Amino acid sequence: MTMNVIGTGVGRTGTYSLKLAINRLGLGPCYHMEHVLQNMTEQVPLWSDALKGKTDWPAIYAGFESAVDWPTAAFFRELLKEYPSAKFVLTHRSPESWAASFGSTIYKLITDRSGAPPEMRAWLELAANVIAHTGFPDDSDNEDLMKAFVAHNEAVKATIPASQLLVFEVKEGWEPLCEFLGTPVPDEPFPRTNNREEFWDLVADSAGR
């Protein structure tokens, strides 16, 4: 199995928009945390093992040819070794705007997980562990989050060879992404989705499946 594109940007950096863009460019199907949420019984144990150093990438990514978002972003070092010819995309935004978005969505969800429906708790515990593994533990304040966000991005840039890495903000649109991936530029707007309201809708819809 090969992987075309691996996203190293953490959640709330435009990862869902990037997923849609990768699919539109014919380099998918593209894996996203949404798949874990919708397939908890199968996916949560696989990622729990990965956190213990026991990875089965073909099983995790079965049926996919690209991947973005958490949990993928937490394992960029391992994935570079596993897929040395893949292209990597680091989605980012300002640390201040990221911390505000993350704090009101993902972080709120995982820090309030004790009150979640029982059927979601294993997924939420995994998400919290993956996010902590990336450098964002439960007790982080806003300043800690911003520092950890910068540290993650710098670690990616220090690890992935520059020729294989695109540092990208989704507001830049198709051109830099398509140039990096060697694909034609679609004659349509770049996907813009998963704002804070859509995030909560996605969680509610997936949990209700």
C-alpha positions, 0 to 999 in steps of 0.5 A: 500500500502506498500513501499519496499525501499525508497531512501533518497539521493538527485539527482545526487548521483546515484539515477537513477542507484539505481532505475534500481538496485531496479527494477532488484532486483524485489522490484519495480516498483521504482518511480523517478523524471522522473515519475513526469516529464513524468506525470506533469499534475497529479504529479505536483499538488500532490507534490505541496500539499505535500509541503503544508503539504497535502500529499496523498502518495497512489495517488503519488506512485500509481503503485509503490513499491519503490521510490528514488530521489527528490521529495521523498528525501525531505520527508524522515521524513514524509515517515518514519512515513507513511511507518515505515517498509520500508528500506531506502537507503541514496545514497551519494558521496563527497560533492565536486563532488556532488556540481559540478554535481548538479551545472551543471545539476539540479541547472542549469536547475532550476535557468534558468527556466524562459527561459524554454518552457511554458509546463515545467515551472510548473514542474521546479517551483515544482522542485525548491520548493522541492529542496529549501525545502530540504535545497538548495535555488536558491541563494546558492553558491558552498560552501552553496551547499556542506554544505547543502548536508552534512546537509541533509545526517546527518539529514537522519542518525539522523532520520532513525533508523540505522537498516533500513538505508543503507548509500551507494555509487553506486560505491560499487556495488551490494553486500552491497545493496543486503545484506541490502535488503536480495536479491541474488546478480545478475550475471551482472554489477551494473547499471551505468547511468545518467551521465551529458550528459544522464541527459540532454537527459532525460530531453529533451526526457521527455519534448518532450513526 
